[in-house]
């Protein structure tokens, strides 16, 4: 199988695979090939299962071989719903994007001539959310080589649209985290945002109608400043506790702090005491071994596994040296 990731993090994806006993066959900018993969991977964006290697020295040769593979794989299969048809590759290879676009256009034209109804149902994007999908994914490792497959596993990462009112780039991370979790704040829900300044995450929740308590000694900016649904409290996020008997719908936390400090002093008490129902927490791994941290988080006796067993740990498209944790706190 071929696994994609954020370019520059393929070595960490390979290390994550190796830590679980999976042999890495090859790797390059934004991708790793392996024979097997564990059920949960943090650095993986999407996985092409049972991929085939396609080679060609021209746009038309590649397009024809991909069309032959796709048409042959359709035998006995009836397509009646929209299906993802995604062509991609590492942006780090200058000019590869033009080659990919050319092959994609030529491929679609060949499919249109053979199966116009199927071609009309093709969608040039992966489904929103996390989970399996059936369609066609093509990943180019260079100008003459691509790997293609029909069965995909999507981890939920995707590029998000910016908002001119958002106070910071971190707004994109919380928007992407909703996609991974499959849920977002709604009108009437309550959010506590620890380390909120300059307010990107608070603004994201408030624009959806949620009531937000933003905890940070620093100032809020942009769309978060003086927002009617955001109450800014200039307090220490590590010392804030909700009122007795109060449970919020969401805990947000995105602070530049050592990850174990955040786990011990924020994640553990909030989950253990049931102060929130859902959470989105960022852990910065720039000064720790990220794969060792992943192994800690996945231990059966970890705070996450005990109180939020369905937690999803992801390295998002918009993340840098950090993991985003999203989950639901177990009732009771």
Secondary structure, DSSP 8 states (H G I E B T S, - for coil): -EEE--TT-HHHHHHHHHHTT--EEEEETTEEEES---S--SS-SEEEET-EEEE-SSHHHHHHHHHHHHHHHTTT----S-EEEEEEE-TTSTTHHHHHHHHHHHHHHHHHHH-HHHHHTEESS--SSSEEEEEEEEEEEETTEEEEEEEEEE---------TT-SSTHHHHHHHHHHHHT----TT-EEEEET-TT-HHHHHHHTTT-EEEEE-SS---GGGTT-TTEEEE-S-TTT----TT--EEEEEEEEEEEHHHHIIIIIHHHHHTT-EEEEEEEEE-TTS-HHHHHHHHHSTTSHHHHH-TT-EEE--TT-SSEEEEEEE----
